[in-house]
Amino acid sequence: MPIPASIPHEAGDMVDRRIVPNLRWIAKRFPIYVTDGYSGRLPGGGPQVGCRGCHVRGSDHHNGLAVDIVALHGGGRCDRAWRPITRLARWAEPRQNRPRAPFRWVGYDGDAGHGCGHHLHLSWEHAEVREFQLAEWVEVFPVRRQGVAQKPRPSTPPSGLKPPEGPPGGAETGPVAYEGPRGGVSATQSGGVSPRGD
């Protein structure tokens, strides 16, 4: 789906709709600007969206489950405008190569082609899926909608589903919501983050 106007982004950027509430939450707390989300042809022979050839094969950008972020009012150098982006990166990945759930991979300082003055990459954990297809489930952190906390219904994650192989990472204990492609939610104790950013 197109990224909503409430999240500063380049015109035409799209993401999997299941991560939009997390992006809204992030955009309310950090001055971000999304430079890329989904990259590839739209299903059904649609046009190319996102950047062409700028992501590696198997990138979560090819499933709409990753975003590249820069400082909203920053330039091409690591300056004061990037301090909130650095805080966001540290919140998402407190230790190098050990992102908090629900993040699958966080690319920033210490990762080639990423970092302060360049960009922050965030991708969400998801079911194994081929490139340019929707994942059966996506791990997200709970957020409030219209002043009411959205709590996952107590059940188990979809059976037989596992995350794809990916870059090294980690998870901290706590509730995480798994959303199916039609928005069904279940809970698990495999990882999570506080929606307050603690």
LUMVEXVO-154088 format. One record per residue: residue in three letters; x, y, z of N, C-alpha, C, O in turn. Coordinates in Angstrom, 2 decimals. Layout:
<marlos>
   residuo      n.c1      n.c2      n.c3     ca.c1     ca.c2     ca.c3      c.c1      c.c2      c.c3      o.c1      o.c2      o.c3
       ALA         X         Y         Z         X         Y         Z         X         Y         Z         X         Y         Z
...
</marlos>
This chain:
<marlos>
   residuo      n.c1      n.c2      n.c3     ca.c1     ca.c2     ca.c3      c.c1      c.c2      c.c3      o.c1      o.c2      o.c3
       MET      0.84     -1.17      0.00      0.00      0.00      0.00      0.89      1.24      0.00      2.01      1.20      0.49
       PRO      0.39      2.34     -0.54      1.17      3.58     -0.48      1.38      4.01      0.97      0.50      3.85      1.81
       ILE      2.55      4.55      1.25      2.82      5.05      2.60      1.93      6.27      2.83      1.89      7.16      1.99
       PRO      1.21      6.32      3.97      0.31      7.45      4.23      1.07      8.77      4.40      2.25      8.78      4.75
       ALA      0.38      9.88      4.15      0.96     11.21      4.24      1.45     11.53      5.66      2.32     12.38      5.83
       SER      0.90     10.86      6.68      1.32     11.12      8.06      2.76     10.65      8.33      3.33     10.98      9.36
       ILE      3.33      9.89      7.40      4.71      9.42      7.50      5.49     10.09      6.38      5.30      9.75      5.22
       PRO      6.38     11.04      6.70      7.14     11.72      5.64      7.91     10.70      4.79      8.63      9.84      5.31
       HIS      7.74     10.81      3.45      8.35      9.84      2.55      8.44     10.39      1.14      7.81     11.39      0.80
       GLU      9.24      9.72      0.33      9.34     10.08     -1.08      8.05      9.69     -1.78      7.45      8.67     -1.46
       ALA      7.64     10.50     -2.72      6.40     10.24     -3.45      6.45      8.86     -4.10      7.45      8.48     -4.70
       GLY      5.35      8.12     -3.96      5.23      6.82     -4.58      5.73      5.66     -3.76      5.57      4.50     -4.15
       ASP      6.36      5.93     -2.60      6.86      4.83     -1.77      5.70      4.00     -1.23      4.64      4.52     -0.88
       MET      5.93      2.68     -1.17      4.92      1.74     -0.69      5.57      0.77      0.30      6.78      0.58      0.29
       VAL      4.73      0.17      1.16      5.17     -0.88      2.08      4.02     -1.86      2.28      2.88     -1.59      1.88
       ASP      4.32     -2.99      2.89      3.28     -3.93      3.30      2.42     -3.21      4.34      2.96     -2.64      5.29
       ARG      1.12     -3.22      4.19      0.22     -2.46      5.06      0.34     -2.85      6.53     -0.02     -2.05      7.40
       ARG      0.83     -4.04      6.83      0.92     -4.50      8.22      1.98     -3.77      9.02      1.92     -3.78     10.25
       ILE      2.96     -3.12      8.36      3.97     -2.37      9.12      3.63     -0.89      9.22      4.34     -0.15      9.90
       VAL      2.57     -0.44      8.57      2.20      0.98      8.60      1.95      1.49     10.02      2.44      2.57     10.34
       PRO      1.20      0.78     10.89      1.03      1.30     12.26      2.37      1.48     12.99      2.53      2.44     13.74
       ASN      3.33      0.57     12.78      4.65      0.74     13.39      5.36      1.96     12.83      6.00      2.70     13.58
       LEU      5.26      2.19     11.52      5.89      3.37     10.91      5.25      4.66     11.42      5.95      5.65     11.66
       ARG      3.93      4.65     11.58      3.26      5.85     12.14      3.78      6.13     13.54      4.08      7.27     13.89
       TRP      3.88      5.08     14.36      4.37      5.22     15.73      5.78      5.81     15.71      6.07      6.74     16.47
       ILE      6.65      5.29     14.85      8.03      5.79     14.74      8.03      7.25     14.29      8.75      8.07     14.85
       ALA      7.23      7.57     13.27      7.21      8.93     12.72      6.70      9.96     13.73      7.08     11.13     13.66
       LYS      5.85      9.55     14.67      5.36     10.46     15.71      6.43     10.76     16.74      6.35     11.79     17.43
       ARG      7.41      9.90     16.87      8.42     10.03     17.92      9.80     10.44     17.41     10.63     10.91     18.19
       PHE     10.05     10.26     16.13     11.35     10.56     15.55     11.14     11.31     14.24     10.26     10.94     13.46
       PRO     11.92     12.36     13.97     11.77     13.11     12.71     12.41     12.34     11.55     13.56     12.58     11.19
       ILE     11.65     11.40     10.98     12.16     10.54      9.92     11.64     10.94      8.55     10.63     11.64      8.43
       TYR     12.35     10.48      7.54     11.91     10.62      6.15     12.25      9.30      5.47     13.42      8.92      5.41
       VAL     11.23      8.60      4.97     11.44      7.31      4.31     11.85      7.56      2.87     11.12      8.19      2.11
       THR     13.03      7.05      2.50     13.52      7.23      1.13     13.21      6.03      0.24     13.24      6.15     -0.98
       ASP     12.93      4.87      0.84     12.54      3.71      0.05     11.83      2.70      0.92     12.19      2.50      2.08
       GLY     10.83      2.06      0.35     10.09      0.97      0.98     10.14     -0.21      0.04     11.20     -0.78     -0.20
       TYR      8.97     -0.60     -0.49      8.91     -1.71     -1.45      9.66     -1.32     -2.72      9.54     -0.19     -3.21
       SER     10.44     -2.25     -3.24     11.14     -2.04     -4.51     10.90     -3.25     -5.40     11.28     -4.37     -5.06
       GLY     10.29     -3.01     -6.52     10.04     -4.08     -7.48      8.79     -3.80     -8.29      8.16     -2.75     -8.15
       ARG      8.44     -4.75     -9.13      7.21     -4.63     -9.93      6.02     -4.92     -9.03      6.08     -5.79     -8.16
       LEU      4.95     -4.20     -9.25      3.72     -4.47     -8.52      3.11     -5.77     -9.03      3.26     -6.10    -10.21
       PRO      2.43     -6.52     -8.15      1.82     -7.79     -8.58      0.88     -7.59     -9.77      0.30     -6.51     -9.95
       GLY      0.75     -8.62    -10.56     -0.15     -8.56    -11.71      0.43     -7.79    -12.88     -0.31     -7.29    -13.72
       GLY      1.76     -7.68    -12.95      2.39     -6.98    -14.07      2.35     -5.48    -13.97      2.49     -4.77    -14.97
       GLY      2.16     -4.97    -12.75      2.12     -3.53    -12.56      3.47     -2.89    -12.77      4.46     -3.57    -13.05
       PRO      3.53     -1.56    -12.65      4.78     -0.83    -12.90      5.82     -1.07    -11.79      5.49     -1.53    -10.70
       GLN      7.05     -0.74    -12.10      8.15     -0.78    -11.14      7.95      0.36    -10.14      7.66      1.49    -10.54
       VAL      8.11      0.06     -8.84      8.08      1.10     -7.82      9.35      0.99     -6.99     10.02     -0.04     -6.99
       GLY      9.69      2.06     -6.31     10.91      2.07     -5.51     12.13      2.17     -6.39     12.04      2.32     -7.61
       CYS     13.27      2.09     -5.76     14.51      2.21     -6.53     14.76      0.92     -7.31     14.37     -0.17     -6.89
       ARG     15.41      1.05     -8.43     15.65     -0.08     -9.33     17.09     -0.55     -9.15     18.03      0.22     -9.37
       GLY     17.26     -1.81     -8.75     18.59     -2.40     -8.65     19.44     -1.90     -7.51     20.66     -2.10     -7.52
       CYS     18.84     -1.25     -6.51     19.66     -0.70     -5.43     19.64     -1.58     -4.18     20.29     -1.23     -3.19
       HIS     18.93     -2.70     -4.20     18.90     -3.60     -3.04     19.40     -4.98     -3.45     19.20     -5.40     -4.59
       VAL     20.05     -5.67     -2.53     20.59     -6.99     -2.82     19.47     -8.01     -3.03     18.35     -7.82     -2.56
       ARG     19.79     -9.07     -3.74     18.85    -10.16     -3.95     18.41    -10.70     -2.58     19.24    -10.89     -1.70
       GLY     17.13    -10.93     -2.41     16.60    -11.43     -1.16     16.30    -10.33     -0.14     15.92    -10.63      0.99
       SER     16.46     -9.07     -0.53     16.20     -7.96      0.38     14.74     -7.94      0.82     13.84     -8.26      0.03
       ASP     14.50     -7.56      2.07     13.14     -7.41      2.56     12.42     -6.25      1.87     11.19     -6.14      1.98
       HIS     13.14     -5.38      1.18     12.51     -4.34      0.36     11.68     -4.97     -0.75     10.70     -4.39     -1.21
       HIS     12.07     -6.16     -1.19     11.36     -6.83     -2.28     10.05     -7.47     -1.82      9.31     -8.03     -2.62
       ASN      9.77     -7.39     -0.52      8.50     -7.87      0.02      7.73     -6.75      0.71      6.67     -7.00      1.30
       GLY      8.23     -5.52      0.66      7.56     -4.39      1.30      7.71     -4.38      2.80      6.94     -3.72      3.50
       LEU      8.71     -5.11      3.32      8.87     -5.24      4.77     10.15     -4.59      5.28     10.68     -4.97      6.32
       ALA     10.65     -3.61      4.52     11.83     -2.86      4.93     11.68     -1.42      4.48     11.04     -1.13      3.47
       VAL     12.28     -0.52      5.24     12.33      0.89      4.86     13.74      1.41      5.06     14.47      0.96      5.94
       ASP     14.10      2.38      4.22     15.33      3.14      4.40     14.91      4.52      4.89     14.02      5.14      4.32
       ILE     15.57      4.98      5.94     15.19      6.21      6.64     16.37      7.15      6.71     17.50      6.73      6.94
       VAL     16.10      8.45      6.51     17.09      9.50      6.72     16.48     10.53      7.68     15.30     10.47      8.00
       ALA     17.32     11.46      8.11     16.85     12.53      8.99     15.92     13.45      8.20     16.24     13.86      7.08
       LEU     14.77     13.79      8.77     13.76     14.61      8.09     14.33     15.93      7.61     14.05     16.35      6.48
       HIS     15.10     16.60      8.44     15.64     17.91      8.06     17.16     17.87      7.96     17.84     18.87      8.18
       GLY     17.69     16.69      7.64     19.14     16.54      7.57     19.66     16.66      6.15     18.90     16.72      5.19
       GLY     20.94     16.68      6.07     21.60     16.70      4.77     22.37     15.41      4.59     22.07     14.40      5.22
       GLY     23.36     15.45      3.73     24.14     14.27      3.44     25.33     14.07      4.35     26.29     13.40      3.99
       ARG     25.28     14.66      5.53     26.39     14.46      6.48     25.83     14.19      7.87     24.69     14.56      8.17
       CYS     26.63     13.55      8.69     26.23     13.21     10.05     26.31     14.46     10.91     27.40     14.88     11.31
       ASP     25.15     15.07     11.20     25.12     16.28     11.98     24.01     16.18     13.03     23.47     15.09     13.26
       ARG     23.66     17.31     13.66     22.64     17.33     14.73     21.30     16.73     14.30     20.62     16.09     15.10
       ALA     20.93     16.95     13.05     19.65     16.44     12.57     19.58     14.92     12.62     18.49     14.35     12.66
       TRP     20.72     14.27     12.64     20.77     12.80     12.65     20.72     12.21     14.06     20.58     10.99     14.20
       ARG     20.82     13.04     15.09     20.80     12.50     16.46     19.56     11.67     16.75     19.68     10.59     17.34
       PRO     18.34     12.13     16.37     17.16     11.29     16.62     17.19      9.97     15.82     16.68      8.96     16.29
       ILE     17.77      9.98     14.64     17.86      8.76     13.84     18.82      7.79     14.51     18.59      6.58     14.52
       THR     19.89      8.31     15.07     20.83      7.47     15.81     20.15      6.88     17.05     20.37      5.71     17.37
       ARG     19.31      7.67     17.74     18.56      7.14     18.89     17.60      6.04     18.44     17.47      5.01     19.11
       LEU     16.92      6.26     17.32     16.02      5.25     16.78     16.79      3.97     16.45     16.33      2.87     16.76
       ALA     17.94      4.10     15.83     18.76      2.93     15.48     19.18      2.18     16.74     19.14      0.94     16.77
       ARG     19.57      2.91     17.78     19.98      2.25     19.04     18.80      1.61     19.75     18.95      0.58     20.41
       TRP     17.62      2.21     19.62     16.42      1.61     20.19     16.10      0.30     19.47     15.79     -0.70     20.11
       ALA     16.18      0.31     18.13     15.87     -0.87     17.34     16.94     -1.95     17.44     16.64     -3.14     17.32
       GLU     18.19     -1.54     17.68     19.30     -2.49     17.79     20.25     -2.02     18.89     21.25     -1.35     18.61
       PRO     19.94     -2.38     20.14     20.77     -1.91     21.26     22.22     -2.39     21.19     23.13     -1.71     21.65
       ARG     22.43     -3.57     20.60     23.78     -4.11     20.41     23.93     -4.53     18.96     23.00     -5.08     18.37
       GLN     25.11     -4.27     18.39     25.36     -4.59     16.98     24.96     -6.04     16.67     25.34     -6.97     17.40
       ASN     24.21     -6.21     15.60     23.75     -7.52     15.11     22.81     -8.24     16.07     22.67     -9.46     15.99
       ARG     22.18     -7.51     16.98     21.18     -8.08     17.88     19.97     -7.15     17.95     19.74     -6.50     18.97
       PRO     19.19     -7.10     16.86     18.03     -6.20     16.86     16.95     -6.67     17.82     16.81     -7.87     18.09
       ARG     16.18     -5.72     18.32     15.01     -6.05     19.12     13.94     -6.61     18.19     13.84     -6.23     17.02
       ALA     13.14     -7.52     18.72     11.95     -7.94     17.98     11.02     -6.74     17.93     10.93     -6.02     18.92
       PRO     10.35     -6.50     16.86     10.12     -7.37     15.73     11.08     -7.17     14.56     10.82     -7.65     13.46
       PHE     12.17     -6.46     14.78     13.06     -6.16     13.66     13.91     -7.36     13.30     14.46     -8.04     14.16
       ARG     14.01     -7.59     12.03     14.79     -8.70     11.49     16.24     -8.28     11.28     17.17     -9.01     11.62
       TRP     16.42     -7.08     10.72     17.76     -6.55     10.50     17.71     -5.03     10.59     16.78     -4.40     10.08
       VAL     18.70     -4.46     11.25     18.85     -3.01     11.37     20.22     -2.68     10.79     21.24     -3.17     11.26
       GLY     20.24     -1.84      9.76     21.49     -1.42      9.16     21.78      0.02      9.51     21.02      0.92      9.16
       TYR     22.90      0.24     10.23     23.28      1.61     10.59     24.77      1.63     10.81     25.50      0.91     10.12
       ASP     25.26      2.43     11.75     26.70      2.52     11.98     27.27      1.11     12.23     26.72      0.34     13.02
       GLY     28.37      0.81     11.55     28.98     -0.51     11.65     28.55     -1.45     10.54     29.10     -2.54     10.41
       ASP     27.58     -1.04      9.72     27.13     -1.85      8.59     27.49     -1.12      7.30     27.15      0.06      7.13
       ALA     28.16     -1.80      6.38     28.60     -1.18      5.12     27.44     -0.55      4.38     26.37     -1.15      4.25
       GLY     27.64      0.68      3.88     26.64      1.37      3.09     25.47      1.92      3.89     24.46      2.32      3.31
       HIS     25.59      1.94      5.21     24.54      2.44      6.09     25.19      3.33      7.14     26.41      3.35      7.27
       GLY     24.38      4.08      7.89     24.91      4.83      9.02     24.53      6.29      9.01     23.86      6.78      8.10
       CYS     24.97      6.97     10.06     24.69      8.39     10.25     25.18      9.17      9.04     26.34      9.04      8.64
       GLY     24.29      9.99      8.46     24.62     10.76      7.27     24.34     10.00      5.98     24.37     10.59      4.91
       HIS     24.06      8.72      6.07     23.75      7.91      4.88     22.30      7.45      4.94     21.45      8.06      4.29
       HIS     21.99      6.39      5.70     20.61      5.99      5.97     20.55      4.89      7.02     21.53      4.19      7.27
       LEU     19.39      4.75      7.62     19.06      3.68      8.56     18.13      2.72      7.83     17.14      3.14      7.24
       HIS     18.44      1.44      7.88     17.58      0.40      7.30     16.90     -0.34      8.44     17.56     -0.79      9.38
       LEU     15.57     -0.47      8.35     14.79     -1.28      9.30     14.01     -2.30      8.50     13.34     -1.95      7.53
       SER     14.08     -3.57      8.90     13.22     -4.57      8.29     12.57     -5.40      9.39     13.15     -5.61     10.45
       TRP     11.36     -5.86      9.11     10.53     -6.58     10.07     10.63     -8.08      9.83     10.72     -8.54      8.69
       GLU     10.60     -8.85     10.93     10.61    -10.31     10.87      9.34    -10.79     10.18      8.28    -10.18     10.33
       HIS      9.45    -11.87      9.42      8.30    -12.35      8.66      8.46    -13.82      8.30      9.54    -14.39      8.45
       ALA      7.38    -14.41      7.82      7.41    -15.79      7.35      8.29    -15.90      6.12      8.48    -14.92      5.38
       GLU      8.83    -17.08      5.90      9.62    -17.32      4.70      8.75    -17.07      3.47      7.61    -17.54      3.41
       VAL      9.29    -16.35      2.52      8.51    -15.97      1.34      9.45    -15.69      0.17     10.58    -15.25      0.37
       ARG      8.98    -15.94     -1.04      9.77    -15.61     -2.23      9.75    -14.10     -2.44      8.88    -13.40     -1.94
       GLU     10.74    -13.62     -3.18     10.80    -12.19     -3.48      9.54    -11.76     -4.21      8.98    -12.51     -5.01
       PHE      9.11    -10.54     -3.93      7.99     -9.88     -4.60      6.64    -10.55     -4.29      5.69    -10.42     -5.06
       GLN      6.57    -11.25     -3.16      5.33    -11.88     -2.70      5.01    -11.37     -1.30      5.89    -10.89     -0.60
       LEU      3.74    -11.47     -0.89      3.35    -11.12      0.48      3.69    -12.26      1.42      3.44    -13.42      1.11
       ALA      4.26    -11.92      2.56      4.55    -12.93      3.59      3.25    -13.34      4.27      2.34    -12.52      4.43
       GLU      3.18    -14.60      4.68      1.96    -15.09      5.34      1.75    -14.39      6.68      0.62    -14.12      7.07
       TRP      2.85    -14.11      7.39      2.74    -13.36      8.64      3.92    -12.41      8.76      4.98    -12.61      8.16
       VAL      3.71    -11.36      9.56      4.71    -10.34      9.81      4.70    -10.03     11.29      3.63     -9.88     11.88
       GLU      5.88     -9.95     11.90      5.97     -9.62     13.32      5.99     -8.09     13.44      6.76     -7.43     12.75
       VAL      5.14     -7.54     14.31      5.05     -6.10     14.54      5.01     -5.84     16.04      4.74     -6.76     16.81
       PHE      5.27     -4.60     16.45      5.10     -4.29     17.87      3.73     -3.65     18.07      3.25     -2.93     17.20
       PRO      3.11     -3.91     19.24      1.77     -3.35     19.50      1.82     -1.83     19.59      2.74     -1.27     20.18
       VAL      0.83     -1.17     19.02      0.71      0.28     19.09     -0.71      0.65     19.46     -1.62     -0.18     19.40
       ARG     -0.90      1.90     19.83     -2.25      2.40     20.15     -2.90      2.94     18.89     -2.25      3.61     18.08
       ARG     -4.17      2.66     18.73     -4.95      3.25     17.64     -6.13      3.95     18.25     -6.87      3.36     19.04
       GLN     -6.32      5.20     17.89     -7.43      6.00     18.37     -7.54      5.94     19.90     -8.64      5.85     20.45
       GLY     -6.36      5.99     20.57     -6.33      6.04     22.03     -6.57      4.72     22.73     -6.63      4.69     23.96
       VAL     -6.72      3.61     21.99     -6.96      2.32     22.61     -5.79      1.40     22.26     -5.42      1.27     21.09
       ALA     -5.21      0.77     23.28     -4.10     -0.14     23.03     -4.59     -1.33     22.24     -5.62     -1.93     22.56
       GLN     -3.85     -1.68     21.19     -4.17     -2.85     20.39     -3.41     -4.03     20.96     -2.20     -4.15     20.74
       LYS     -4.08     -4.88     21.69     -3.42     -6.04     22.27     -3.70     -7.26     21.41     -4.83     -7.48     20.99
       PRO     -2.67     -8.06     21.15     -2.89     -9.26     20.38     -3.80    -10.22     21.14     -3.73    -10.32     22.37
       ARG     -4.64    -10.93     20.40     -5.48    -11.95     21.03     -4.58    -13.07     21.51     -3.64    -13.45     20.81
       PRO     -4.84    -13.63     22.71     -3.98    -14.71     23.20     -4.21    -15.99     22.40     -5.28    -16.60     22.48
       SER     -3.24    -16.38     21.65     -3.24    -17.64     20.91     -1.80    -17.92     20.55     -0.91    -17.18     20.97
       THR     -1.56    -18.93     19.80     -0.19    -19.25     19.43      0.07    -18.77     18.02     -0.87    -18.58     17.24
       PRO      1.36    -18.57     17.67      1.66    -18.16     16.31      1.25    -19.25     15.33      1.08    -20.40     15.73
       PRO      1.09    -18.90     14.07      0.70    -19.91     13.09      1.64    -21.10     13.13      2.86    -20.93     13.12
       SER      1.07    -22.32     13.19      1.91    -23.51     13.30      2.61    -23.79     11.97      2.09    -23.50     10.90
       GLY      3.80    -24.37     12.08      4.54    -24.75     10.90      5.21    -23.60     10.17      5.88    -23.82      9.16
       LEU      5.06    -22.37     10.65      5.68    -21.22      9.98      6.93    -20.82     10.73      6.97    -20.83     11.96
       LYS      7.94    -20.48      9.98      9.18    -20.04     10.61      9.73    -18.85      9.85      9.45    -18.67      8.67
       PRO     10.51    -18.02     10.55     11.11    -16.89      9.85     12.14    -17.39      8.84     12.70    -18.47      9.01
       PRO     12.39    -16.61      7.79     13.41    -17.01      6.82     14.79    -16.85      7.41     15.00    -16.14      8.39
       GLU     15.74    -17.53      6.79     17.14    -17.34      7.16     17.49    -15.89      6.85     17.01    -15.34      5.86
       GLY     18.29    -15.28      7.66     18.63    -13.89      7.42     19.87    -13.48      8.15     20.57    -14.33      8.71
       PRO     20.15    -12.20      8.16     21.32    -11.71      8.88     21.21    -12.05     10.35     20.10    -12.24     10.86
       PRO     22.35    -12.15     11.07     22.28    -12.46     12.49     21.47    -11.42     13.23     21.47    -10.24     12.87
       GLY     20.78    -11.84     14.25     19.94    -10.93     15.02     19.53    -11.57     16.31     19.96    -12.69     16.60
       GLY     18.72    -10.91     17.07     18.29    -11.45     18.34     16.93    -10.95     18.69     16.33    -10.16     17.96
       ALA     16.43    -11.41     19.82     15.11    -11.00     20.28     15.14    -10.88     21.78     15.88    -11.58     22.46
       GLU     14.33     -9.98     22.28     14.17     -9.85     23.72     12.79    -10.36     24.07     11.87    -10.26     23.26
       THR     12.63    -10.90     25.28     11.34    -11.44     25.64     10.31    -10.35     25.82     10.63     -9.23     26.21
       GLY      9.08    -10.68     25.52      7.98     -9.75     25.61      6.98    -10.04     24.52      7.28    -10.83     23.62
       PRO      5.79     -9.45     24.56      4.77     -9.78     23.56      5.08     -9.19     22.19      5.57     -8.07     22.06
       VAL      4.80     -9.98     21.18      4.96     -9.56     19.79      3.71    -10.00     19.06      3.20    -11.09     19.30
       ALA      3.21     -9.17     18.18      2.03     -9.52     17.40      2.46    -10.06     16.06      3.35     -9.52     15.40
       TYR      1.81    -11.14     15.65      1.99    -11.68     14.31      0.73    -11.35     13.54     -0.36    -11.72     13.96
       GLU      0.87    -10.66     12.42     -0.29    -10.32     11.60     -0.25    -11.12     10.32      0.77    -11.18      9.63
       GLY     -1.39    -11.72     10.00     -1.52    -12.42      8.74     -1.84    -11.42      7.63     -2.06    -10.24      7.91
       PRO     -1.86    -11.89      6.37     -2.09    -10.96      5.26     -3.45    -10.29      5.30     -3.63     -9.24      4.69
       ARG     -4.41    -10.87      5.99     -5.73    -10.25      6.09     -5.90     -9.54      7.44     -7.01     -9.11      7.77
       GLY     -4.82     -9.41      8.21     -4.86     -8.64      9.44     -5.15     -9.43     10.70     -5.19     -8.84     11.78
       GLY     -5.35    -10.75     10.62     -5.57    -11.55     11.82     -4.34    -11.47     12.71     -3.22    -11.50     12.21
       VAL     -4.54    -11.38     14.01     -3.43    -11.19     14.94     -3.40    -12.32     15.95     -4.45    -12.74     16.44
       SER     -2.21    -12.81     16.25     -2.03    -13.75     17.34     -0.80    -13.32     18.11     -0.02    -12.49     17.63
       ALA     -0.61    -13.86     19.29      0.49    -13.43     20.15      1.45    -14.58     20.38      1.09    -15.75     20.30
       THR      2.69    -14.21     20.67      3.70    -15.18     21.07      4.64    -14.50     22.05      4.62    -13.27     22.17
       GLN      5.44    -15.25     22.73      6.39    -14.69     23.68      7.82    -14.76     23.13      8.76    -14.83     23.92
       SER      7.99    -14.75     21.82      9.32    -14.91     21.24     10.14    -13.64     21.23     11.34    -13.70     20.97
       GLY      9.56    -12.50     21.49     10.34    -11.26     21.48      9.42    -10.07     21.53      8.20    -10.24     21.53
       GLY      9.97     -8.86     21.57      9.12     -7.69     21.53      9.81     -6.45     22.05     10.93     -6.50     22.55
       VAL      9.11     -5.35     21.92      9.63     -4.07     22.38      8.50     -3.33     23.08      7.33     -3.58     22.83
       SER      8.87     -2.43     23.95      7.89     -1.58     24.59      7.45     -0.51     23.62      8.30      0.15     23.02
       PRO      6.13     -0.31     23.43      5.69      0.73     22.51      6.05      2.13     22.98      5.91      3.08     22.22
       ARG      6.51      2.28     24.23      6.93      3.60     24.73      8.38      3.87     24.40      8.87      4.97     24.63
       GLY      9.09      2.86     23.87     10.50      3.06     23.52     11.43      2.96     24.70     12.55      3.46     24.63
       ASP     11.00      2.33     25.79     11.86      2.19     26.97     12.98      1.21     26.71     13.81      0.96     27.59
</marlos>
